[in-house]
Amino acid sequence: MVKTTLRLFSGTSHPQLAAAIAKELKVSLSKMHISRFACNEIYAKPEETVSVAFENAHFAFCLQ
């Protein structure tokens, strides 16, 4: 049997929308490290795994 895991990440544009979607789906927002470079570009790195294990199916969504 395949176990499915949903990961939901939020960017910086609409964190309230991401929180509302997470609440509706009854999942918590996954942790994300977000910082800005000096040129104002954004660096975003998930702090939770999004790789697929052999017997598990993972789905990851990032809401910007």
CNS distance restraints for C-alpha pairs under 8 A (distance, minus, plus):
assign (resid   1 and name CA) (resid  55 and name CA) 7.82 0.50 0.50
assign (resid   2 and name CA) (resid  55 and name CA) 5.84 0.50 0.50
assign (resid   2 and name CA) (resid  56 and name CA) 5.49 0.50 0.50
assign (resid   2 and name CA) (resid  57 and name CA) 6.68 0.50 0.50
assign (resid   3 and name CA) (resid  55 and name CA) 7.14 0.50 0.50
assign (resid   3 and name CA) (resid  56 and name CA) 4.96 0.50 0.50
assign (resid   3 and name CA) (resid  57 and name CA) 6.13 0.50 0.50
assign (resid   4 and name CA) (resid  56 and name CA) 6.00 0.50 0.50
assign (resid   4 and name CA) (resid  57 and name CA) 4.75 0.50 0.50
assign (resid   4 and name CA) (resid  58 and name CA) 5.74 0.50 0.50
assign (resid   4 and name CA) (resid  59 and name CA) 7.57 0.50 0.50
assign (resid   5 and name CA) (resid  56 and name CA) 7.57 0.50 0.50
assign (resid   5 and name CA) (resid  57 and name CA) 6.30 0.50 0.50
assign (resid   5 and name CA) (resid  58 and name CA) 4.74 0.50 0.50
assign (resid   5 and name CA) (resid  59 and name CA) 6.19 0.50 0.50
assign (resid   6 and name CA) (resid  27 and name CA) 7.82 0.50 0.50
assign (resid   6 and name CA) (resid  58 and name CA) 5.98 0.50 0.50
assign (resid   6 and name CA) (resid  59 and name CA) 4.92 0.50 0.50
assign (resid   6 and name CA) (resid  60 and name CA) 6.02 0.50 0.50
assign (resid   7 and name CA) (resid  29 and name CA) 7.23 0.50 0.50
assign (resid   7 and name CA) (resid  30 and name CA) 6.00 0.50 0.50
assign (resid   7 and name CA) (resid  50 and name CA) 7.38 0.50 0.50
assign (resid   7 and name CA) (resid  58 and name CA) 7.35 0.50 0.50
assign (resid   7 and name CA) (resid  59 and name CA) 6.00 0.50 0.50
assign (resid   7 and name CA) (resid  60 and name CA) 4.54 0.50 0.50
assign (resid   7 and name CA) (resid  61 and name CA) 6.28 0.50 0.50
assign (resid   8 and name CA) (resid  22 and name CA) 7.20 0.50 0.50
assign (resid   8 and name CA) (resid  27 and name CA) 7.84 0.50 0.50
assign (resid   8 and name CA) (resid  28 and name CA) 7.36 0.50 0.50
assign (resid   8 and name CA) (resid  29 and name CA) 5.24 0.50 0.50
assign (resid   8 and name CA) (resid  30 and name CA) 5.54 0.50 0.50
assign (resid   8 and name CA) (resid  60 and name CA) 5.87 0.50 0.50
assign (resid   8 and name CA) (resid  61 and name CA) 5.02 0.50 0.50
assign (resid   8 and name CA) (resid  62 and name CA) 6.02 0.50 0.50
assign (resid   8 and name CA) (resid  63 and name CA) 7.59 0.50 0.50
assign (resid   9 and name CA) (resid  18 and name CA) 7.73 0.50 0.50
assign (resid   9 and name CA) (resid  29 and name CA) 5.71 0.50 0.50
assign (resid   9 and name CA) (resid  30 and name CA) 5.24 0.50 0.50
assign (resid   9 and name CA) (resid  31 and name CA) 6.84 0.50 0.50
assign (resid   9 and name CA) (resid  32 and name CA) 6.59 0.50 0.50
assign (resid   9 and name CA) (resid  46 and name CA) 7.56 0.50 0.50
assign (resid   9 and name CA) (resid  60 and name CA) 7.49 0.50 0.50
assign (resid   9 and name CA) (resid  61 and name CA) 6.03 0.50 0.50
assign (resid   9 and name CA) (resid  62 and name CA) 4.52 0.50 0.50
assign (resid   9 and name CA) (resid  63 and name CA) 6.17 0.50 0.50
assign (resid  10 and name CA) (resid  14 and name CA) 7.58 0.50 0.50
assign (resid  10 and name CA) (resid  15 and name CA) 6.03 0.50 0.50
assign (resid  10 and name CA) (resid  18 and name CA) 5.84 0.50 0.50
assign (resid  10 and name CA) (resid  29 and name CA) 7.11 0.50 0.50
assign (resid  10 and name CA) (resid  30 and name CA) 7.84 0.50 0.50
assign (resid  10 and name CA) (resid  32 and name CA) 7.32 0.50 0.50
assign (resid  10 and name CA) (resid  62 and name CA) 5.58 0.50 0.50
assign (resid  10 and name CA) (resid  63 and name CA) 4.91 0.50 0.50
assign (resid  10 and name CA) (resid  64 and name CA) 6.07 0.50 0.50
assign (resid  11 and name CA) (resid  15 and name CA) 6.74 0.50 0.50
assign (resid  11 and name CA) (resid  34 and name CA) 7.72 0.50 0.50
assign (resid  11 and name CA) (resid  44 and name CA) 7.82 0.50 0.50
assign (resid  11 and name CA) (resid  62 and name CA) 6.80 0.50 0.50
assign (resid  11 and name CA) (resid  63 and name CA) 5.83 0.50 0.50
assign (resid  11 and name CA) (resid  64 and name CA) 4.38 0.50 0.50
assign (resid  12 and name CA) (resid  64 and name CA) 6.28 0.50 0.50
assign (resid  13 and name CA) (resid  64 and name CA) 5.51 0.50 0.50
assign (resid  14 and name CA) (resid  18 and name CA) 6.43 0.50 0.50
assign (resid  14 and name CA) (resid  63 and name CA) 7.57 0.50 0.50
assign (resid  14 and name CA) (resid  64 and name CA) 6.36 0.50 0.50
assign (resid  15 and name CA) (resid  19 and name CA) 6.15 0.50 0.50
assign (resid  16 and name CA) (resid  20 and name CA) 6.19 0.50 0.50
assign (resid  17 and name CA) (resid  21 and name CA) 6.18 0.50 0.50
assign (resid  18 and name CA) (resid  22 and name CA) 6.10 0.50 0.50
assign (resid  18 and name CA) (resid  29 and name CA) 7.71 0.50 0.50
assign (resid  18 and name CA) (resid  63 and name CA) 6.28 0.50 0.50
assign (resid  19 and name CA) (resid  23 and name CA) 6.13 0.50 0.50
assign (resid  19 and name CA) (resid  29 and name CA) 7.01 0.50 0.50
assign (resid  20 and name CA) (resid  24 and name CA) 6.19 0.50 0.50
assign (resid  21 and name CA) (resid  25 and name CA) 6.15 0.50 0.50
assign (resid  22 and name CA) (resid  26 and name CA) 5.89 0.50 0.50
assign (resid  22 and name CA) (resid  27 and name CA) 5.17 0.50 0.50
assign (resid  22 and name CA) (resid  28 and name CA) 5.78 0.50 0.50
assign (resid  22 and name CA) (resid  29 and name CA) 6.23 0.50 0.50
assign (resid  23 and name CA) (resid  27 and name CA) 6.31 0.50 0.50
assign (resid  23 and name CA) (resid  28 and name CA) 7.25 0.50 0.50
assign (resid  30 and name CA) (resid  46 and name CA) 7.67 0.50 0.50
assign (resid  30 and name CA) (resid  47 and name CA) 7.55 0.50 0.50
assign (resid  30 and name CA) (resid  48 and name CA) 6.67 0.50 0.50
assign (resid  31 and name CA) (resid  46 and name CA) 6.24 0.50 0.50
assign (resid  31 and name CA) (resid  47 and name CA) 5.24 0.50 0.50
assign (resid  31 and name CA) (resid  48 and name CA) 6.34 0.50 0.50
assign (resid  32 and name CA) (resid  44 and name CA) 6.73 0.50 0.50
assign (resid  32 and name CA) (resid  45 and name CA) 5.71 0.50 0.50
assign (resid  32 and name CA) (resid  46 and name CA) 4.38 0.50 0.50
assign (resid  32 and name CA) (resid  47 and name CA) 5.20 0.50 0.50
assign (resid  32 and name CA) (resid  48 and name CA) 7.65 0.50 0.50
assign (resid  33 and name CA) (resid  43 and name CA) 7.92 0.50 0.50
assign (resid  33 and name CA) (resid  44 and name CA) 5.66 0.50 0.50
assign (resid  33 and name CA) (resid  45 and name CA) 5.15 0.50 0.50
assign (resid  33 and name CA) (resid  46 and name CA) 6.19 0.50 0.50
assign (resid  33 and name CA) (resid  47 and name CA) 6.48 0.50 0.50
assign (resid  34 and name CA) (resid  42 and name CA) 7.00 0.50 0.50
assign (resid  34 and name CA) (resid  43 and name CA) 5.62 0.50 0.50
assign (resid  34 and name CA) (resid  44 and name CA) 4.50 0.50 0.50
assign (resid  34 and name CA) (resid  45 and name CA) 6.56 0.50 0.50
assign (resid  35 and name CA) (resid  42 and name CA) 5.90 0.50 0.50
assign (resid  35 and name CA) (resid  43 and name CA) 5.22 0.50 0.50
assign (resid  35 and name CA) (resid  44 and name CA) 6.64 0.50 0.50
assign (resid  36 and name CA) (resid  40 and name CA) 5.52 0.50 0.50
assign (resid  36 and name CA) (resid  41 and name CA) 5.58 0.50 0.50
assign (resid  36 and name CA) (resid  42 and name CA) 4.52 0.50 0.50
assign (resid  36 and name CA) (resid  43 and name CA) 5.78 0.50 0.50
assign (resid  37 and name CA) (resid  41 and name CA) 5.32 0.50 0.50
assign (resid  37 and name CA) (resid  42 and name CA) 6.30 0.50 0.50
assign (resid  37 and name CA) (resid  43 and name CA) 7.10 0.50 0.50
assign (resid  46 and name CA) (resid  50 and name CA) 7.95 0.50 0.50
assign (resid  50 and name CA) (resid  58 and name CA) 6.57 0.50 0.50
assign (resid  50 and name CA) (resid  59 and name CA) 7.44 0.50 0.50
assign (resid  50 and name CA) (resid  60 and name CA) 6.36 0.50 0.50
assign (resid  51 and name CA) (resid  58 and name CA) 7.03 0.50 0.50
assign (resid  52 and name CA) (resid  56 and name CA) 6.39 0.50 0.50
assign (resid  52 and name CA) (resid  57 and name CA) 5.89 0.50 0.50
assign (resid  52 and name CA) (resid  58 and name CA) 5.67 0.50 0.50
assign (resid  53 and name CA) (resid  57 and name CA) 6.93 0.50 0.50
assign (resid  53 and name CA) (resid  58 and name CA) 7.94 0.50 0.50
